[in-house]
Amino acid sequence: MIRTLVLATAVALAAPSMPAQEIVSGDAAAGLVSRTARSEVHLVADPMLNDRRLVLKIVILNLSGAPQPFGPDAVTVTAGETPIALMTRDALVTERTGTAIASDETAQAHTTAALPITSTGQTDVSGFTGSSVGVTGGVPASSIDRAQRRPSNAAALDAVLLKPITIRPNAADGGQVITEKLRRAKTPEVLVTINFAGDVHRFNVKVPR
């Protein structure tokens, strides 16, 4: 029994863990940036809540040298130790239209790019010219805020919501996530955690009043 416990402890200590970056704080409405050798994560928060929901725009530049998966499952939002759920596309459509919409929307809706596409079919990262917080290589909020504040139909949501994607080396992509309704008086700020390419990026985001 003792030998088993010792072995289990040794295995746990030897297990690799994802390195966590320092928590990035600041004006999330202006744009926050977290960098590692393998990725550069840009986060912009809407300056106003959308029906008491926090809207976050996330763009990732893949510097790992290999294709990397990314999607809503890699994003978590917490207030203290309380998890805050992210709204799914179908839940938002049902809430706003009162009708459940099938997941197989038109091909055009699903191929709408989260970022501009060049003539060669690659994601256009030329907008990485510096954010309003003065960070070299940053993404200005205007380059990733492509939707109206309240998308009214499934196609509009498909155009902007973050969905499972694979980001190629030296390419950038992303989308928006929308939280469940917040209790503003009890949620002054949230911690947004983003996992990508084996790294953990963390952001403190103040909830708009």
N, C-alpha and C positions, 0 to 999 in steps of 0.2 A: 504493500500500500504506500509506504513512504517512498519507495523507489519510483512508483508511478507518479506521485505528486512532484518529486524532484524533476523527473523527465518532462512532465507537462510544463513546469515552470521554465525549464531550460528552453523548450520549444517556443513558448510564448515570448521569452526575451530575445530569442534569435529571429523571430518573425519580422520581416521588413515592415516598416510603417511609412506612410506618406508624410514627407516633411511639411509642416504647417508654416506658412508665412506669417509675419507679424500682421496684426489686424490693421487694415487701412481705414483711416478716418478722415473726415473732411466734409466738404459740401458735395453730397452725392448728386444734387441737381446739376451741378457744374461738371461732374464727372470724376470718378475715382479710378486709379490704375494700380494693379498689382502685377509685379514682374518676377519671373524666375528665368533660369537658363532655357527652360523648355516651353514657356508660354508667357503671354502678356494678356491679362484680362482687364477689360474696360467695363465699368458699370456706371450707368446713369439712371437716376431715379426721377420719375415725374415730380415736378415741384408741387403738384396738387394730388390729393387722393382721388381715385376714380370710384365713386359710389362707395367710399370708405375702404377701398382696396389700394394697395401699394403696387404701382406699375414700375417694373425694373427692366431696363434694356441692357443686354449683355452681349458683348462682342469679344471673341477670343482670337488672338493671333497665335498660330501653332508654330513654335520654334523648335519642336522636338526632333525634326528630321524624319518623322514617319507619320502616316495618317493616324488620326486620333478620333475616337468617338466622343460625342458630346450631346447632351439633351437635357430635358427637364429633370430627369432623375439625378443629375449631377449637381443640382441646385437645391439647397435647403435654406429655409428662413426660420429663425427662432427669436423669441422675445424672452430673454432670460433662459430658463430651461424649458419653456413652452414652445413646441413646434407650431409653426404657422403654415397651413396647407397652401399649396399652389393650385389655382383653379385649372381644371382641364378645359380643353377646347369645347368638348361636347357639353360640359356643365355651363359654360358661358353662353353658348348658343341657346341652350334650353332656357336659361334664365332670361335672356334678352328677347327671345322670340316666343317663348311659351311652347315651343315645338322641338322635339328631339330631331337632330339632323343626322343623316347617315354619315359615316366616316369617310365614304368614298366620294368626296367632292370632285369637281371637275379637275382635269389634269392641269389646267391653267392655274387654278387656285393653289395647287400643291407645288407647282414649280416656280411660284413667285419667290424671288431671291430675298434673303434677309438683308443683303448688302448689294450695291450695284454690281453688274456683271460687265466685264470688258468684251470687246469684239471677238476675243479668242475663247470666250466661254468661261474665263476664270473670274473669281471674286476680285472686285476692284478694291485694292487697299491703298489707293493713292490718297484717300481722305485721311490717312494717318499723318496729319501735319501738325498736331499739337492741340491739346484740349484747352478749355478755358482756365484750367488750373495750371497751365504752363508746363505740362509734362511732355517732353519730346517723344514723338511717336504716338501721342494720344489720339483718341477718336473723338472729335467734337460731337456734342449731343445731336446736332442737326443731321449728322450722317447716319444716325441709327434711329432717329425718331421719324418713322415713315408712315405712321398711321394717325388717324384722328383719335382724339382722346377716348371716344366711345365707339369702337367698331360696331356696326349694326347688323352684320350678317356673317355667315360662315366664311365666305371668301375673304372678307376683310380680316377676320381673325387668322385665317390660314396664312395670310400674307405677312403677318407680323409675329405671331406666337412662336416661341422656341419649340422646335420639334426635334426628334432624334436625327442627328446628322453626323457625317464624318468630315473632319476638317483636314485638308491636305497640308503637307509641309509648306511652310512660309505663306499659307493662305489664312484669311480671316473670315469668320462667319459667326452668326449668333441669332438673337431674336429677343422677344419680350416674354417675361413671366408676370403673372398677375396673382396676387395673394387673395386669400379669403378676406372677408370684411374684418377690419381691425377695430378694436376698442381704443380709440385714440387716447382717452384719458389714462388708460392702463398700459399703453404701448408707446412710450416716448421714443424708443429706438429699437431697431432689430439688428440681428447679426445675419449677414448673408454669407453662406459658405459655398464655394464653387470648386468642384474637383475636376482637374483636367491634367492629362498626361502624367499622372502619378503625383501631382502637386495639389496642395490645398490652399486656395486663396480665400481670405476672409475680409469682409467689409462691415464696418459699423455704419448704419444708415439711420438718420433721424427721421421719424415719421412726420410728414407735413401736418401743420395745424390748420 
